[in-house]
Amino acid sequence: MAGMSQAFQATVQDRLGYIPDGLSTAIGPLLAAQRDSYVLAYLTAPEEQRARPAETWLIPEEDRDLFETFRLHMQDLGL
């Protein structure tokens, strides 16, 4: 998948058991460090936290808009 290293794909596969279609779109605008930390934080968060907006997460203020876009993409994927 475009934009995803094999190591990243392996991590997602390990956590979810599959690579969701559309994941490339969700992570496309992220830098590698953001991608890894955002995906890990999102996948390990309880479902109720995933539903909360970015300002309730421990995300630097300057990254909240980007994280919110990512979070909404992940929800659209059913994650």
Distance bins in CASP14 RR format, pairs under 12 A and 6 or more apart:
PFRMAT RR
TARGET T0000
AUTHOR 0000-0000-0000
RMODE 2
METHOD distances of the structure
MODEL  1
1 8 0 0 0 0 1 0 0 0 0 0 0
1 9 1 0 0 1 0 0 0 0 0 0 0
1 10 0 0 0 0 0 1 0 0 0 0 0
1 12 0 0 0 0 1 0 0 0 0 0 0
1 13 0 0 0 0 0 1 0 0 0 0 0
1 18 0 0 0 0 0 1 0 0 0 0 0
1 19 1 0 0 1 0 0 0 0 0 0 0
1 20 0 0 0 0 1 0 0 0 0 0 0
1 21 0 0 0 0 1 0 0 0 0 0 0
1 22 0 0 0 0 1 0 0 0 0 0 0
1 23 1 0 0 1 0 0 0 0 0 0 0
1 24 1 0 1 0 0 0 0 0 0 0 0
1 25 0 0 0 0 0 1 0 0 0 0 0
1 26 0 0 0 0 0 1 0 0 0 0 0
1 27 0 0 0 0 1 0 0 0 0 0 0
1 28 0 0 0 0 0 1 0 0 0 0 0
2 8 0 0 0 0 0 1 0 0 0 0 0
2 9 0 0 0 0 0 1 0 0 0 0 0
2 22 0 0 0 0 0 1 0 0 0 0 0
2 23 0 0 0 0 0 1 0 0 0 0 0
2 24 1 0 1 0 0 0 0 0 0 0 0
2 25 0 0 0 0 1 0 0 0 0 0 0
2 27 0 0 0 0 0 1 0 0 0 0 0
2 28 0 0 0 0 1 0 0 0 0 0 0
3 9 0 0 0 0 1 0 0 0 0 0 0
3 19 0 0 0 0 0 1 0 0 0 0 0
3 22 0 0 0 0 0 1 0 0 0 0 0
3 23 0 0 0 0 1 0 0 0 0 0 0
3 24 1 0 0 1 0 0 0 0 0 0 0
3 25 0 0 0 0 0 1 0 0 0 0 0
3 26 0 0 0 0 0 1 0 0 0 0 0
3 27 1 0 0 1 0 0 0 0 0 0 0
3 28 1 0 0 1 0 0 0 0 0 0 0
3 29 0 0 0 0 0 1 0 0 0 0 0
3 30 0 0 0 0 1 0 0 0 0 0 0
3 31 0 0 0 0 0 1 0 0 0 0 0
3 32 0 0 0 0 1 0 0 0 0 0 0
3 35 0 0 0 0 1 0 0 0 0 0 0
4 10 0 0 0 0 1 0 0 0 0 0 0
4 11 0 0 0 0 1 0 0 0 0 0 0
4 12 1 0 0 1 0 0 0 0 0 0 0
4 13 0 0 0 0 0 1 0 0 0 0 0
4 19 0 0 0 0 1 0 0 0 0 0 0
4 20 0 0 0 0 0 1 0 0 0 0 0
4 22 0 0 0 0 0 1 0 0 0 0 0
4 23 1 0 0 1 0 0 0 0 0 0 0
4 24 1 0 0 1 0 0 0 0 0 0 0
4 25 0 0 0 0 0 1 0 0 0 0 0
4 26 0 0 0 0 0 1 0 0 0 0 0
4 27 1 0 0 1 0 0 0 0 0 0 0
4 28 0 0 0 0 1 0 0 0 0 0 0
4 30 0 0 0 0 0 1 0 0 0 0 0
4 32 0 0 0 0 1 0 0 0 0 0 0
4 35 0 0 0 0 1 0 0 0 0 0 0
4 36 0 0 0 0 0 1 0 0 0 0 0
4 39 0 0 0 0 1 0 0 0 0 0 0
5 11 0 0 0 0 1 0 0 0 0 0 0
5 12 0 0 0 0 0 1 0 0 0 0 0
5 27 0 0 0 0 0 1 0 0 0 0 0
5 32 1 0 0 1 0 0 0 0 0 0 0
5 35 0 0 0 0 1 0 0 0 0 0 0
5 36 0 0 0 0 1 0 0 0 0 0 0
6 12 0 0 0 0 0 1 0 0 0 0 0
6 13 0 0 0 0 0 1 0 0 0 0 0
6 19 0 0 0 0 0 1 0 0 0 0 0
7 13 0 0 0 0 0 1 0 0 0 0 0
7 14 0 0 0 0 0 1 0 0 0 0 0
7 32 0 0 0 0 0 1 0 0 0 0 0
7 35 0 0 0 0 0 1 0 0 0 0 0
7 36 0 0 0 0 1 0 0 0 0 0 0
8 14 0 0 0 0 0 1 0 0 0 0 0
8 15 0 0 0 0 0 1 0 0 0 0 0
8 19 0 0 0 0 1 0 0 0 0 0 0
8 23 0 0 0 0 1 0 0 0 0 0 0
8 24 0 0 0 0 0 1 0 0 0 0 0
8 27 0 0 0 0 1 0 0 0 0 0 0
8 28 0 0 0 0 0 1 0 0 0 0 0
8 30 0 0 0 0 0 1 0 0 0 0 0
8 32 0 0 0 0 1 0 0 0 0 0 0
8 33 0 0 0 0 0 1 0 0 0 0 0
8 35 1 0 0 1 0 0 0 0 0 0 0
8 36 1 0 0 1 0 0 0 0 0 0 0
8 37 0 0 0 0 0 1 0 0 0 0 0
8 38 0 0 0 0 0 1 0 0 0 0 0
8 39 1 0 0 1 0 0 0 0 0 0 0
8 40 0 0 0 0 0 1 0 0 0 0 0
8 43 0 0 0 0 0 1 0 0 0 0 0
9 15 0 0 0 0 0 1 0 0 0 0 0
9 16 0 0 0 0 0 1 0 0 0 0 0
9 17 0 0 0 0 0 1 0 0 0 0 0
9 18 0 0 0 0 0 1 0 0 0 0 0
9 19 1 0 1 0 0 0 0 0 0 0 0
9 20 0 0 0 0 0 1 0 0 0 0 0
9 23 0 0 0 0 1 0 0 0 0 0 0
9 24 0 0 0 0 0 1 0 0 0 0 0
9 27 0 0 0 0 0 1 0 0 0 0 0
9 35 0 0 0 0 0 1 0 0 0 0 0
9 39 0 0 0 0 0 1 0 0 0 0 0
10 16 0 0 0 0 0 1 0 0 0 0 0
10 17 0 0 0 0 0 1 0 0 0 0 0
10 19 0 0 0 0 1 0 0 0 0 0 0
11 17 0 0 0 0 0 1 0 0 0 0 0
11 19 0 0 0 0 0 1 0 0 0 0 0
11 23 0 0 0 0 0 1 0 0 0 0 0
11 27 0 0 0 0 0 1 0 0 0 0 0
11 35 0 0 0 0 0 1 0 0 0 0 0
11 36 1 0 0 1 0 0 0 0 0 0 0
11 37 0 0 0 0 0 1 0 0 0 0 0
11 39 1 0 0 1 0 0 0 0 0 0 0
11 40 1 0 0 1 0 0 0 0 0 0 0
11 43 0 0 0 0 1 0 0 0 0 0 0
11 44 0 0 0 0 0 1 0 0 0 0 0
12 18 0 0 0 0 1 0 0 0 0 0 0
12 19 1 0 1 0 0 0 0 0 0 0 0
12 20 1 0 0 1 0 0 0 0 0 0 0
12 22 0 0 0 0 0 1 0 0 0 0 0
12 23 1 0 0 1 0 0 0 0 0 0 0
12 24 0 0 0 0 0 1 0 0 0 0 0
12 26 0 0 0 0 0 1 0 0 0 0 0
12 27 0 0 0 0 1 0 0 0 0 0 0
12 35 0 0 0 0 0 1 0 0 0 0 0
12 36 0 0 0 0 0 1 0 0 0 0 0
12 39 1 0 0 1 0 0 0 0 0 0 0
12 40 0 0 0 0 1 0 0 0 0 0 0
12 42 0 0 0 0 0 1 0 0 0 0 0
12 43 1 0 0 1 0 0 0 0 0 0 0
12 74 0 0 0 0 0 1 0 0 0 0 0
12 77 0 0 0 0 0 1 0 0 0 0 0
12 79 0 0 0 0 1 0 0 0 0 0 0
13 19 1 0 1 0 0 0 0 0 0 0 0
13 20 0 0 0 0 0 1 0 0 0 0 0
13 23 0 0 0 0 0 1 0 0 0 0 0
13 43 0 0 0 0 0 1 0 0 0 0 0
14 39 0 0 0 0 0 1 0 0 0 0 0
14 40 0 0 0 0 0 1 0 0 0 0 0
14 43 0 0 0 0 0 1 0 0 0 0 0
15 23 0 0 0 0 0 1 0 0 0 0 0
15 39 0 0 0 0 1 0 0 0 0 0 0
15 40 0 0 0 0 1 0 0 0 0 0 0
15 41 0 0 0 0 0 1 0 0 0 0 0
15 42 0 0 0 0 0 1 0 0 0 0 0
15 43 1 0 1 0 0 0 0 0 0 0 0
15 44 0 0 0 0 1 0 0 0 0 0 0
15 79 0 0 0 0 0 1 0 0 0 0 0
16 23 0 0 0 0 1 0 0 0 0 0 0
16 39 0 0 0 0 0 1 0 0 0 0 0
16 42 0 0 0 0 0 1 0 0 0 0 0
16 43 1 0 0 1 0 0 0 0 0 0 0
16 44 0 0 0 0 0 1 0 0 0 0 0
16 74 0 0 0 0 0 1 0 0 0 0 0
16 77 0 0 0 0 0 1 0 0 0 0 0
16 78 0 0 0 0 0 1 0 0 0 0 0
16 79 1 0 0 1 0 0 0 0 0 0 0
17 43 0 0 0 0 0 1 0 0 0 0 0
17 79 0 0 0 0 0 1 0 0 0 0 0
18 77 0 0 0 0 0 1 0 0 0 0 0
18 79 0 0 0 0 0 1 0 0 0 0 0
19 26 0 0 0 0 0 1 0 0 0 0 0
19 27 0 0 0 0 0 1 0 0 0 0 0
19 39 0 0 0 0 0 1 0 0 0 0 0
19 77 0 0 0 0 0 1 0 0 0 0 0
19 79 0 0 0 0 0 1 0 0 0 0 0
20 26 0 0 0 0 1 0 0 0 0 0 0
20 27 0 0 0 0 0 1 0 0 0 0 0
20 39 0 0 0 0 0 1 0 0 0 0 0
20 42 0 0 0 0 0 1 0 0 0 0 0
20 43 0 0 0 0 0 1 0 0 0 0 0
20 73 0 0 0 0 0 1 0 0 0 0 0
20 74 0 0 0 0 1 0 0 0 0 0 0
20 75 0 0 0 0 0 1 0 0 0 0 0
20 76 0 0 0 0 1 0 0 0 0 0 0
20 77 1 0 1 0 0 0 0 0 0 0 0
20 78 1 0 0 1 0 0 0 0 0 0 0
20 79 1 0 0 1 0 0 0 0 0 0 0
21 73 0 0 0 0 0 1 0 0 0 0 0
21 76 0 0 0 0 0 1 0 0 0 0 0
21 77 1 0 0 1 0 0 0 0 0 0 0
21 78 0 0 0 0 0 1 0 0 0 0 0
21 79 0 0 0 0 0 1 0 0 0 0 0
22 28 0 0 0 0 1 0 0 0 0 0 0
22 73 1 0 0 1 0 0 0 0 0 0 0
22 74 0 0 0 0 1 0 0 0 0 0 0
22 76 0 0 0 0 1 0 0 0 0 0 0
22 77 1 0 0 1 0 0 0 0 0 0 0
22 78 0 0 0 0 0 1 0 0 0 0 0
22 79 0 0 0 0 0 1 0 0 0 0 0
23 30 0 0 0 0 0 1 0 0 0 0 0
23 35 0 0 0 0 0 1 0 0 0 0 0
23 38 0 0 0 0 0 1 0 0 0 0 0
23 39 0 0 0 0 1 0 0 0 0 0 0
23 42 0 0 0 0 0 1 0 0 0 0 0
23 43 0 0 0 0 0 1 0 0 0 0 0
23 70 0 0 0 0 0 1 0 0 0 0 0
23 73 0 0 0 0 1 0 0 0 0 0 0
23 74 0 0 0 0 1 0 0 0 0 0 0
23 76 0 0 0 0 0 1 0 0 0 0 0
23 77 1 0 0 1 0 0 0 0 0 0 0
23 78 0 0 0 0 0 1 0 0 0 0 0
23 79 0 0 0 0 1 0 0 0 0 0 0
24 30 0 0 0 0 0 1 0 0 0 0 0
24 35 0 0 0 0 0 1 0 0 0 0 0
24 73 0 0 0 0 1 0 0 0 0 0 0
24 77 0 0 0 0 0 1 0 0 0 0 0
25 69 0 0 0 0 0 1 0 0 0 0 0
25 70 0 0 0 0 1 0 0 0 0 0 0
25 72 0 0 0 0 0 1 0 0 0 0 0
25 73 1 0 0 1 0 0 0 0 0 0 0
25 74 0 0 0 0 0 1 0 0 0 0 0
25 76 0 0 0 0 1 0 0 0 0 0 0
25 77 0 0 0 0 1 0 0 0 0 0 0
26 34 0 0 0 0 0 1 0 0 0 0 0
26 35 0 0 0 0 1 0 0 0 0 0 0
26 38 0 0 0 0 1 0 0 0 0 0 0
26 39 0 0 0 0 1 0 0 0 0 0 0
26 42 0 0 0 0 1 0 0 0 0 0 0
26 43 0 0 0 0 0 1 0 0 0 0 0
26 66 0 0 0 0 0 1 0 0 0 0 0
26 67 0 0 0 0 0 1 0 0 0 0 0
26 68 0 0 0 0 0 1 0 0 0 0 0
26 69 0 0 0 0 1 0 0 0 0 0 0
26 70 1 0 1 0 0 0 0 0 0 0 0
26 71 0 0 0 0 1 0 0 0 0 0 0
26 72 0 0 0 0 1 0 0 0 0 0 0
26 73 1 1 0 0 0 0 0 0 0 0 0
26 74 1 0 1 0 0 0 0 0 0 0 0
26 75 0 0 0 0 1 0 0 0 0 0 0
26 76 1 0 0 1 0 0 0 0 0 0 0
26 77 1 0 0 1 0 0 0 0 0 0 0
26 78 0 0 0 0 0 1 0 0 0 0 0
26 79 0 0 0 0 1 0 0 0 0 0 0
27 33 0 0 0 0 0 1 0 0 0 0 0
27 34 0 0 0 0 1 0 0 0 0 0 0
27 35 1 0 1 0 0 0 0 0 0 0 0
27 36 0 0 0 0 1 0 0 0 0 0 0
27 37 0 0 0 0 0 1 0 0 0 0 0
27 38 1 0 0 1 0 0 0 0 0 0 0
27 39 1 0 0 1 0 0 0 0 0 0 0
27 40 0 0 0 0 0 1 0 0 0 0 0
27 42 0 0 0 0 0 1 0 0 0 0 0
27 66 0 0 0 0 0 1 0 0 0 0 0
27 67 0 0 0 0 0 1 0 0 0 0 0
27 69 0 0 0 0 0 1 0 0 0 0 0
27 70 1 0 0 1 0 0 0 0 0 0 0
27 71 0 0 0 0 0 1 0 0 0 0 0
27 73 0 0 0 0 1 0 0 0 0 0 0
27 74 0 0 0 0 1 0 0 0 0 0 0
27 77 0 0 0 0 0 1 0 0 0 0 0
27 79 0 0 0 0 0 1 0 0 0 0 0
28 34 0 0 0 0 1 0 0 0 0 0 0
28 35 1 0 0 1 0 0 0 0 0 0 0
28 38 0 0 0 0 0 1 0 0 0 0 0
28 39 0 0 0 0 0 1 0 0 0 0 0
28 66 0 0 0 0 0 1 0 0 0 0 0
28 69 0 0 0 0 1 0 0 0 0 0 0
28 70 0 0 0 0 1 0 0 0 0 0 0
28 73 0 0 0 0 1 0 0 0 0 0 0
29 35 0 0 0 0 1 0 0 0 0 0 0
29 38 0 0 0 0 0 1 0 0 0 0 0
29 63 0 0 0 0 0 1 0 0 0 0 0
29 65 0 0 0 0 0 1 0 0 0 0 0
29 66 1 0 0 1 0 0 0 0 0 0 0
29 67 0 0 0 0 0 1 0 0 0 0 0
29 68 0 0 0 0 0 1 0 0 0 0 0
29 69 1 0 0 1 0 0 0 0 0 0 0
29 70 1 0 0 1 0 0 0 0 0 0 0
29 73 0 0 0 0 1 0 0 0 0 0 0
30 36 0 0 0 0 1 0 0 0 0 0 0
30 37 0 0 0 0 1 0 0 0 0 0 0
30 38 1 0 0 1 0 0 0 0 0 0 0
30 39 0 0 0 0 1 0 0 0 0 0 0
30 42 0 0 0 0 0 1 0 0 0 0 0
30 63 0 0 0 0 1 0 0 0 0 0 0
30 66 1 0 0 1 0 0 0 0 0 0 0
30 67 0 0 0 0 1 0 0 0 0 0 0
30 69 0 0 0 0 1 0 0 0 0 0 0
30 70 1 0 0 1 0 0 0 0 0 0 0
30 71 0 0 0 0 0 1 0 0 0 0 0
30 73 0 0 0 0 0 1 0 0 0 0 0
30 74 0 0 0 0 0 1 0 0 0 0 0
31 37 0 0 0 0 1 0 0 0 0 0 0
31 38 0 0 0 0 1 0 0 0 0 0 0
31 63 0 0 0 0 1 0 0 0 0 0 0
31 66 0 0 0 0 1 0 0 0 0 0 0
31 70 0 0 0 0 0 1 0 0 0 0 0
32 38 0 0 0 0 0 1 0 0 0 0 0
32 39 0 0 0 0 0 1 0 0 0 0 0
33 39 0 0 0 0 0 1 0 0 0 0 0
33 40 0 0 0 0 0 1 0 0 0 0 0
33 60 0 0 0 0 0 1 0 0 0 0 0
33 63 0 0 0 0 0 1 0 0 0 0 0
34 40 0 0 0 0 0 1 0 0 0 0 0
34 41 0 0 0 0 0 1 0 0 0 0 0
34 42 0 0 0 0 0 1 0 0 0 0 0
34 59 0 0 0 0 1 0 0 0 0 0 0
34 60 0 0 0 0 0 1 0 0 0 0 0
34 62 0 0 0 0 0 1 0 0 0 0 0
34 63 1 0 0 1 0 0 0 0 0 0 0
34 64 0 0 0 0 0 1 0 0 0 0 0
34 66 1 0 0 1 0 0 0 0 0 0 0
34 67 0 0 0 0 1 0 0 0 0 0 0
34 69 0 0 0 0 0 1 0 0 0 0 0
34 70 0 0 0 0 1 0 0 0 0 0 0
35 41 0 0 0 0 0 1 0 0 0 0 0
35 42 0 0 0 0 0 1 0 0 0 0 0
35 66 0 0 0 0 0 1 0 0 0 0 0
35 67 0 0 0 0 0 1 0 0 0 0 0
35 70 0 0 0 0 1 0 0 0 0 0 0
35 74 0 0 0 0 0 1 0 0 0 0 0
36 42 0 0 0 0 0 1 0 0 0 0 0
36 43 0 0 0 0 0 1 0 0 0 0 0
37 43 0 0 0 0 0 1 0 0 0 0 0
37 44 0 0 0 0 0 1 0 0 0 0 0
37 57 0 0 0 0 0 1 0 0 0 0 0
37 58 0 0 0 0 0 1 0 0 0 0 0
37 59 0 0 0 0 1 0 0 0 0 0 0
37 60 0 0 0 0 0 1 0 0 0 0 0
37 63 0 0 0 0 1 0 0 0 0 0 0
37 66 0 0 0 0 0 1 0 0 0 0 0
37 67 0 0 0 0 1 0 0 0 0 0 0
37 70 0 0 0 0 0 1 0 0 0 0 0
38 44 0 0 0 0 0 1 0 0 0 0 0
38 45 0 0 0 0 0 1 0 0 0 0 0
38 50 0 0 0 0 0 1 0 0 0 0 0
38 54 0 0 0 0 0 1 0 0 0 0 0
38 57 0 0 0 0 1 0 0 0 0 0 0
38 58 0 0 0 0 0 1 0 0 0 0 0
38 59 0 0 0 0 1 0 0 0 0 0 0
38 60 0 0 0 0 0 1 0 0 0 0 0
38 63 0 0 0 0 1 0 0 0 0 0 0
38 64 0 0 0 0 0 1 0 0 0 0 0
38 66 0 0 0 0 1 0 0 0 0 0 0
38 67 1 0 0 1 0 0 0 0 0 0 0
38 68 0 0 0 0 0 1 0 0 0 0 0
38 69 0 0 0 0 0 1 0 0 0 0 0
38 70 1 0 1 0 0 0 0 0 0 0 0
38 71 0 0 0 0 1 0 0 0 0 0 0
38 73 0 0 0 0 0 1 0 0 0 0 0
38 74 0 0 0 0 1 0 0 0 0 0 0
39 45 0 0 0 0 0 1 0 0 0 0 0
39 67 0 0 0 0 0 1 0 0 0 0 0
39 70 0 0 0 0 1 0 0 0 0 0 0
39 71 0 0 0 0 0 1 0 0 0 0 0
39 73 0 0 0 0 0 1 0 0 0 0 0
39 74 0 0 0 0 1 0 0 0 0 0 0
39 77 0 0 0 0 0 1 0 0 0 0 0
39 79 0 0 0 0 1 0 0 0 0 0 0
41 49 0 0 0 0 1 0 0 0 0 0 0
41 50 0 0 0 0 1 0 0 0 0 0 0
41 54 0 0 0 0 0 1 0 0 0 0 0
41 57 1 0 0 1 0 0 0 0 0 0 0
41 58 0 0 0 0 1 0 0 0 0 0 0
41 59 0 0 0 0 1 0 0 0 0 0 0
41 63 0 0 0 0 0 1 0 0 0 0 0
41 67 0 0 0 0 1 0 0 0 0 0 0
41 70 0 0 0 0 0 1 0 0 0 0 0
41 71 0 0 0 0 1 0 0 0 0 0 0
41 74 0 0 0 0 0 1 0 0 0 0 0
42 49 0 0 0 0 1 0 0 0 0 0 0
42 50 1 0 0 1 0 0 0 0 0 0 0
42 51 0 0 0 0 0 1 0 0 0 0 0
42 52 0 0 0 0 0 1 0 0 0 0 0
42 54 0 0 0 0 0 1 0 0 0 0 0
42 57 0 0 0 0 1 0 0 0 0 0 0
42 59 0 0 0 0 0 1 0 0 0 0 0
42 67 0 0 0 0 1 0 0 0 0 0 0
42 68 0 0 0 0 0 1 0 0 0 0 0
42 70 1 0 0 1 0 0 0 0 0 0 0
42 71 1 0 0 1 0 0 0 0 0 0 0
42 72 0 0 0 0 0 1 0 0 0 0 0
42 73 0 0 0 0 0 1 0 0 0 0 0
42 74 1 0 1 0 0 0 0 0 0 0 0
42 75 0 0 0 0 1 0 0 0 0 0 0
42 77 0 0 0 0 0 1 0 0 0 0 0
42 78 0 0 0 0 0 1 0 0 0 0 0
42 79 1 0 0 1 0 0 0 0 0 0 0
43 49 0 0 0 0 0 1 0 0 0 0 0
43 50 0 0 0 0 1 0 0 0 0 0 0
43 70 0 0 0 0 0 1 0 0 0 0 0
43 71 0 0 0 0 0 1 0 0 0 0 0
43 74 0 0 0 0 1 0 0 0 0 0 0
43 77 0 0 0 0 0 1 0 0 0 0 0
43 79 1 0 0 1 0 0 0 0 0 0 0
44 50 0 0 0 0 0 1 0 0 0 0 0
44 79 0 0 0 0 0 1 0 0 0 0 0
45 51 0 0 0 0 1 0 0 0 0 0 0
45 52 0 0 0 0 1 0 0 0 0 0 0
45 56 0 0 0 0 0 1 0 0 0 0 0
45 57 0 0 0 0 1 0 0 0 0 0 0
45 58 0 0 0 0 0 1 0 0 0 0 0
45 59 0 0 0 0 0 1 0 0 0 0 0
45 67 0 0 0 0 0 1 0 0 0 0 0
45 71 0 0 0 0 1 0 0 0 0 0 0
45 74 0 0 0 0 0 1 0 0 0 0 0
45 75 0 0 0 0 0 1 0 0 0 0 0
45 79 0 0 0 0 0 1 0 0 0 0 0
46 52 0 0 0 0 1 0 0 0 0 0 0
47 74 0 0 0 0 0 1 0 0 0 0 0
47 75 0 0 0 0 0 1 0 0 0 0 0
47 78 0 0 0 0 0 1 0 0 0 0 0
47 79 0 0 0 0 1 0 0 0 0 0 0
48 56 0 0 0 0 0 1 0 0 0 0 0
49 56 1 0 0 1 0 0 0 0 0 0 0
49 57 1 0 0 1 0 0 0 0 0 0 0
49 58 0 0 0 0 0 1 0 0 0 0 0
49 59 0 0 0 0 0 1 0 0 0 0 0
49 71 0 0 0 0 0 1 0 0 0 0 0
50 56 0 0 0 0 0 1 0 0 0 0 0
50 57 0 0 0 0 1 0 0 0 0 0 0
50 67 0 0 0 0 0 1 0 0 0 0 0
50 70 0 0 0 0 0 1 0 0 0 0 0
50 71 1 0 0 1 0 0 0 0 0 0 0
50 72 0 0 0 0 0 1 0 0 0 0 0
50 74 1 0 0 1 0 0 0 0 0 0 0
50 75 1 0 0 1 0 0 0 0 0 0 0
50 77 0 0 0 0 0 1 0 0 0 0 0
50 78 0 0 0 0 1 0 0 0 0 0 0
50 79 1 0 0 1 0 0 0 0 0 0 0
51 57 0 0 0 0 0 1 0 0 0 0 0
51 71 0 0 0 0 1 0 0 0 0 0 0
51 72 0 0 0 0 0 1 0 0 0 0 0
51 74 0 0 0 0 0 1 0 0 0 0 0
51 75 1 0 0 1 0 0 0 0 0 0 0
51 78 0 0 0 0 0 1 0 0 0 0 0
51 79 0 0 0 0 0 1 0 0 0 0 0
52 58 0 0 0 0 0 1 0 0 0 0 0
52 59 0 0 0 0 0 1 0 0 0 0 0
52 64 0 0 0 0 0 1 0 0 0 0 0
52 67 0 0 0 0 0 1 0 0 0 0 0
52 68 0 0 0 0 0 1 0 0 0 0 0
52 71 0 0 0 0 1 0 0 0 0 0 0
52 72 0 0 0 0 0 1 0 0 0 0 0
52 75 0 0 0 0 0 1 0 0 0 0 0
53 59 0 0 0 0 0 1 0 0 0 0 0
53 64 0 0 0 0 1 0 0 0 0 0 0
53 65 0 0 0 0 0 1 0 0 0 0 0
53 67 0 0 0 0 1 0 0 0 0 0 0
53 68 1 0 0 1 0 0 0 0 0 0 0
53 69 0 0 0 0 0 1 0 0 0 0 0
53 71 1 0 0 1 0 0 0 0 0 0 0
53 72 0 0 0 0 1 0 0 0 0 0 0
53 75 0 0 0 0 0 1 0 0 0 0 0
54 60 0 0 0 0 0 1 0 0 0 0 0
54 61 0 0 0 0 1 0 0 0 0 0 0
54 62 0 0 0 0 0 1 0 0 0 0 0
54 63 0 0 0 0 1 0 0 0 0 0 0
54 64 1 0 1 0 0 0 0 0 0 0 0
54 65 1 0 0 1 0 0 0 0 0 0 0
54 66 0 0 0 0 1 0 0 0 0 0 0
54 67 1 0 1 0 0 0 0 0 0 0 0
54 68 1 1 0 0 0 0 0 0 0 0 0
54 69 0 0 0 0 1 0 0 0 0 0 0
54 70 0 0 0 0 1 0 0 0 0 0 0
54 71 1 0 0 1 0 0 0 0 0 0 0
54 72 0 0 0 0 1 0 0 0 0 0 0
54 74 0 0 0 0 0 1 0 0 0 0 0
55 61 0 0 0 0 1 0 0 0 0 0 0
55 63 0 0 0 0 0 1 0 0 0 0 0
55 64 1 0 1 0 0 0 0 0 0 0 0
55 65 0 0 0 0 0 1 0 0 0 0 0
55 67 0 0 0 0 1 0 0 0 0 0 0
55 68 0 0 0 0 1 0 0 0 0 0 0
55 71 0 0 0 0 0 1 0 0 0 0 0
56 64 0 0 0 0 1 0 0 0 0 0 0
56 67 0 0 0 0 0 1 0 0 0 0 0
56 68 0 0 0 0 0 1 0 0 0 0 0
56 71 0 0 0 0 0 1 0 0 0 0 0
57 63 0 0 0 0 1 0 0 0 0 0 0
57 64 1 0 0 1 0 0 0 0 0 0 0
57 66 0 0 0 0 0 1 0 0 0 0 0
57 67 1 0 0 1 0 0 0 0 0 0 0
57 68 0 0 0 0 1 0 0 0 0 0 0
57 70 0 0 0 0 0 1 0 0 0 0 0
57 71 0 0 0 0 1 0 0 0 0 0 0
58 64 0 0 0 0 0 1 0 0 0 0 0
58 67 0 0 0 0 0 1 0 0 0 0 0
59 65 0 0 0 0 1 0 0 0 0 0 0
59 66 0 0 0 0 1 0 0 0 0 0 0
59 67 1 0 1 0 0 0 0 0 0 0 0
59 68 0 0 0 0 1 0 0 0 0 0 0
59 69 0 0 0 0 0 1 0 0 0 0 0
59 70 0 0 0 0 1 0 0 0 0 0 0
59 71 0 0 0 0 1 0 0 0 0 0 0
60 66 0 0 0 0 1 0 0 0 0 0 0
60 67 0 0 0 0 1 0 0 0 0 0 0
61 67 0 0 0 0 0 1 0 0 0 0 0
61 68 0 0 0 0 0 1 0 0 0 0 0
63 69 0 0 0 0 0 1 0 0 0 0 0
63 70 0 0 0 0 1 0 0 0 0 0 0
63 71 0 0 0 0 0 1 0 0 0 0 0
64 70 0 0 0 0 0 1 0 0 0 0 0
64 71 0 0 0 0 1 0 0 0 0 0 0
65 71 0 0 0 0 0 1 0 0 0 0 0
65 72 0 0 0 0 0 1 0 0 0 0 0
66 72 0 0 0 0 0 1 0 0 0 0 0
66 73 0 0 0 0 0 1 0 0 0 0 0
67 73 0 0 0 0 0 1 0 0 0 0 0
67 74 0 0 0 0 0 1 0 0 0 0 0
68 74 0 0 0 0 0 1 0 0 0 0 0
68 75 0 0 0 0 0 1 0 0 0 0 0
69 75 0 0 0 0 0 1 0 0 0 0 0
69 76 0 0 0 0 0 1 0 0 0 0 0
70 76 0 0 0 0 0 1 0 0 0 0 0
70 77 0 0 0 0 0 1 0 0 0 0 0
70 79 0 0 0 0 0 1 0 0 0 0 0
71 77 0 0 0 0 0 1 0 0 0 0 0
71 78 0 0 0 0 0 1 0 0 0 0 0
71 79 0 0 0 0 1 0 0 0 0 0 0
72 78 0 0 0 0 0 1 0 0 0 0 0
72 79 0 0 0 0 0 1 0 0 0 0 0
73 79 0 0 0 0 1 0 0 0 0 0 0
END
